[in-house]
Structure formats: structure tokens, C-alpha cells
Amino acid sequence: MDRASWDALAAPFAAEALRWQVVRFAPDRLSAQVRPLLRPEAVTARLDAVCGVGGWGCAYAPLGERGLVCTLTVGGVCKAGVAPYAAEAELSEVAAAALAAAAALFGLKPPVTLDELPWVDYDPEQKTPLY
């Protein structure tokens, strides 16, 4: 891939490309600390647009009982991102986090940076942050 393509991959994302992942819960489970991640659809759309549908690939593998590894191949270069299993996380959430971690190694990052991860209210019945 040429330099322009690598730059296009790392171009800023719109805020709509962002989702929030729960990192940990407060003891009462009514609030949670969250971190920003790119939505998997935003990552794959960017890869398709820049590299073409057949110009990239990814593979997932378990990391024992601790997490999931996503190996992302772009332009003949492979990089791997890891996401730990979380107690209440669905496998699709862990896979999305692993993909985001691998994509970040290629410069595809959330449109925000934080010095400190925020705490937000959490709905334990719906299993979702309220923000």
C-alpha cells in the first residue's frame, strides 16, 4: 500500500463511529467506568473503502480462558490486538474490542482521547451504560 492509503486508514472518524465499553463496575453495580472504542462496522467500512473488500482480513483466536486475539492483516502487514474476557460481556463485544485493539495498531483510533476514563451510571437490568 502507498503512503496515501495508510494515511486514509488513520483519518479521523466521526463521533458516530464511537461506542463505549465497560471496563469495570462500582461495588453497587449502578455505575461503571467506560472507555471509547470504534464500532466494528466503522472499522470494517474504513478498511473496505481504503483497501477494498479483498484487501484486508482478520482472524480471531482464544487466548486461553483470559481473552481473545484478533489478528488484522492490511497491505500484507499483520498486527494483533487482545481483548480480555469480561464477566458479563457477550463474545461479540469481546471480538469488537479485539478488532478495535488491532485496528488501533494501524492508526484507526477513536475520535476522542481521554486522560482519565469516565464513570457513568449503569443499568444492571439492561446491562448497559447510561450516558
N, C-alpha and C positions, 0 to 999 in steps of 0.2 A: 504494500500500500504506500501511496505517496504521502508526503507531509500534510497536504491539504485534507486528505481523508482522515488522518489521525487527529487533526485539529477539529474537523467536523464532528468526530465522535465525542470530543471533550467540550463541545459548545455548551453553553448554559442551558439548563432545562427550565421550562415554565413551572410555576408553583403547583399546577395541577398534576405534575409528574411525581409529586411527593406523597408519601404515606408515612405514618408514624408507627414504629414498632415498640411494644412494651419491653423494657429492659429489666425492670424489677418492680415489685409491689411494695406498698407500705404494709405494715403488720395488719392493719384493719382491712386491707384489700379494697379500700374505697378510693385510693389514689395510686397512680403508677408513674414511674419515670419512663420517658419515651425518647426515642432517637429518630431522626429523619432518615428515610430510605427512599430510593427511587422505586416507583411501581414497576413490576416486571414488564408490563405492557409498554411502558415508556422506554425501557432498556431495549427490548426486542424491536420496537418500532425504529429506534435510532440505529441499531445495528443493521436492520433490513434496509433502511434508507441510505446508509453510507456504504455498506459492504455488499448489499444485495442479499436476497434470501439464502442463497447458497454460499455466501462469502464468510460465514461465521458458523460456529457451532458451540454447544455446551453439553457437558456430561456431568451427572451427579453420582456421588458415591458416599456411602455412610462412613463416618469416622468413628468406628466402634459404636458405643452407645452414647457418645458425647455430642455428636453433631453431624453435619452434612457438608461435603465438599462439592463445590461447583467449579469445574474446570472449563474456562471460557477460551475458545480459540478464535482469534481475529487476525487476519492477514498473516497466517502461518505462525503466529505467536500464541503460546498457551500461558495462561495465568490462572491460579486457583484461589478461590475465596472460601472461607469457612464460616458456618453459622452454627452456634450451639443449639442443641435441643432445649426448649423451654417447657416447663411443666404443663402449661395449658395451650401451647402452640400447636396448630394443625401442621401437618407435614408441608402443605403448600406455603405456609408462612415461613417455615424454615428454609424451604427451597428458594423463596423470593429473597430472603435475607442473604443466602449464599450467593445467588446470582448478583445481587447488588454489591456484595463484597468483591466478587471477581471483576465486575464491571468497573468498580472504583479504581482498580489497579490499571485500567486502560484510560482513566481520566473521566469516566462517566460518573458524576457525583451529584448529590442532591443540591438544589439551588440555594440552600442555606448552610451556614456553618455556625456552630454553637460552641461557646466556651464551656458551657455547663448544660447538661441535659435537663430539660424542664420536667416538673412534676405536674400531672393533670389529674382531674377527677376520673374515676374508673367505675364502670357499671359491671359488677360481677355477674349479674344475671344475663346480660347480653354479651359479656366477655369482650368489652370494647372500651377504649379510652373515650372520654367525653372532652372535646376541645373545640 
